[in-house]
Amino acid sequence: MNATFTCHICQGSALSIENYRSLLRVTSDCRPWDAGGALGICQSCGALVENPDARWQEDCVKIYTNYQIYHQSGGHEQVVATEGGVPMGRSDVLIPRLMQNIKFPAQGRLLDIGCGNGGFLRSFSSRVPGWKLMGSEFGDKNKEVVEAIPGVERLHVGPLAEIQEKFDLISLVHVLEHISDPATLLRQAKEMLTPEGRLVLQLPYYVENPLELLVADHATHFSIHSLRQLLARTGWRLELINTNWVPKELTCVAVPCPETTAPGPAHPEDLEFPTLAVQWIEAIRDAALGGAQTSKKYGLFGTAIAGIWLAHNLKSALHFFVDEDANRVGRELMGLPILAPQTIPLEATVFVGVAPVIAGKIIDRIGRADLTLISPPPITW
């Protein structure tokens, strides 16, 4: 019988996906992590949640104490493929899209909660130079880097409640999924906005990229349905939600709403997809292991979450990584070289260990007559 635990979104009962517990995991800053997670589907609201118990909290302390953001590229923001196939930093893709859909005034104030080393702030500053900017973080490790960005007034370190200013735009870029009480954070953000202010959310989208479920320090894994429910119950109205701006990620813009909505019944897809997603994770692991048995020159495409996790499973069967990010090529990762596609050894085999939504285009770009390229299993839900 599957175990249950309390859902941190609605306090309902979350039913564990038992075969998840045996899967190796990875941290959000792309380091291997042990198995042992507790992933469950809330039977009341449909949220897909980790059990944020004492063990999970202890893991998070260990992970964040030694956090190394974008260590594979020397601190440069992770790139994503544009429609033309040219790799660009995530924020350099996201912010122009926002500007096409939101009319930013010449002057305003932005708060980037969980700003890391300032990737979003840096990109925003270069495109909307008249705004005053602030970042917020738990620690001051990146204080000098963030405060050197043009337009940044300061990096706030500590509780959000200490911030007295009001903002025209608040961004949470790959932050909300880490929080074990996301409803409280969303209510706090609403209180910090000007009357015409907006919230921007950027989140991993497990429906298109199930490997996101393996991140040990993520507390919630969002679908479109579960994100809508959470926003409605915390007093937000969606202006837009999109899965195409940044591949395999959810982008959301919301405005404060005076009314809140009680969580409705779970959407059928939220009850069904997570179990299928875990089965797909097992399938991509097995496909990668199977490919390694037939090649003496075996590589993995990708050096982010998926690549690290697959390498964690492959161990000594892996000989190199492949990446199109110029900031990563030429470095080492897990003791192995990161190669550009054009320098893959002759007659090698490369497993394209990424979400199927982007795998086909990658194979088209890097394919060579002498290479064996293995696609990930298709997602069929």
Buried (B, 14 or more C-beta within 10 A) or exposed (E): EEEBBBBBBBEBBBBBBBEBEEBBBBBBBBBBBEEBBBBBBBBBBBBBBBBBEEEBEEBBEEBBEEBEBBBBBEBBBBBBBEEEEEBBBBBBBBBEBBEEEEEBEEEBBBBBBBBBBBBBBBBBBBBBEEBBBBBBBEEEBBBEBBBEBEBBEEBBBEEBEEBEEBBBBBBBBBBBBBBBEBBEBBBBBBEBBBEEBBBBBBBBBBBBBBBBBBBBBBBBBBBBBBBBBBBBBBBBEBBEBBBEBBBBBBBBBBBBBEEEBEBBEBBEBBBBBBBBBBEBBBBBBEBBBEBBEEBEBBBBBBBBBBBBBBBBBBEEBBBBBBBBBEBBBEBEBBEBBBBBBEEBBEEBBBBBBBBBBBBEBBBEEBEBEEBBBBBBBEBEE
